[in-house]
């Protein structure tokens, strides 16, 4: 069996360069969640990807404190909307 040595610096650079793709995926999940929402007025949002030490990460969220955000929290709690939107 052959030994494989990873170039960790290069691997991190590749993971961080994926931010536009990760943001697009988060926006797709948010759009699916919005189309699946049962609670009227619920609104899910996608936050753009940010770089971390390990790579990049994006977030799909119910938002913060606004009326559509509260409705999205209730919707996701009762119907698992965010989980279902992930596929």
N, C-alpha and C positions, 0 to 999 in steps of 0.2 A: 504494500500500500504506500502511495506517495504522500509525502508531507506537504501541506499547504500552509503558506505564511501569508496572512492578510496584511495589506498596506493600510493600517488603521487611519492614517492621516487622509489618504485618498478616499477611503470608505466614508469617513465623516463628511468630506467635501461633496461626495455624490449624494448623501442623504440630505445635506443642507440645500443642494441645488434643486431639490424637488419641491420647493415651496409653492411655485405656481400650480403645480399639479395637485398638491395636497389641498390648497385653497379651493381649487375647482371641485375636487371630490367633496369637500365639506359643503360647498354651495349646492351641489347636487343632492346631498343628504337632506339639507334644510328644505330644498324645494320639494322633495318627496314627502317629508314630514308635513309641510304646509298643505300639500294636496291630500294627505291622509287624515288631517286633523278632523276630529269629530266635533269638538267644542267650537261653536261659532265664535269667530274673532281671535282664535289662537294664532300666534305668529312665531315661528321659529326663525332663528338667525344664524348665519355662519360668520365666525370671526376669521380674519385672514391668518395664514400660517405665520408662525414666528420661529426663528432659529433657537435651538436649545443646544446644550452641550453634546447631546446624542444625535441630533438631527433637526428636523422641523416638525411642528405639530400645528394642527388647525382644530378649531372647536365649533361644534354645532350646539347651540344653546337656546334656552327658552327666553333669554333676555334678562333684564334687571328692572323690576319694579313697575313697569308700565302695565296698563290694562291688558294689552295683547300678550305680554310676557306672563302675567299671572294666569291668564286663560290657557296659555301653552303649558305651564307647569301642571295645571289641573288636568288638561287633556292628556299629557304624557303619563301622569300618575295613574289615571283611570284606564287608559287604553294602550299604554306602552308604545306610543307613537314614535318616539325617537328610536327605540329598539327595533321596531318594525321597519322604519325607514332605512336602517343600516342594511337590511336585506337579510 
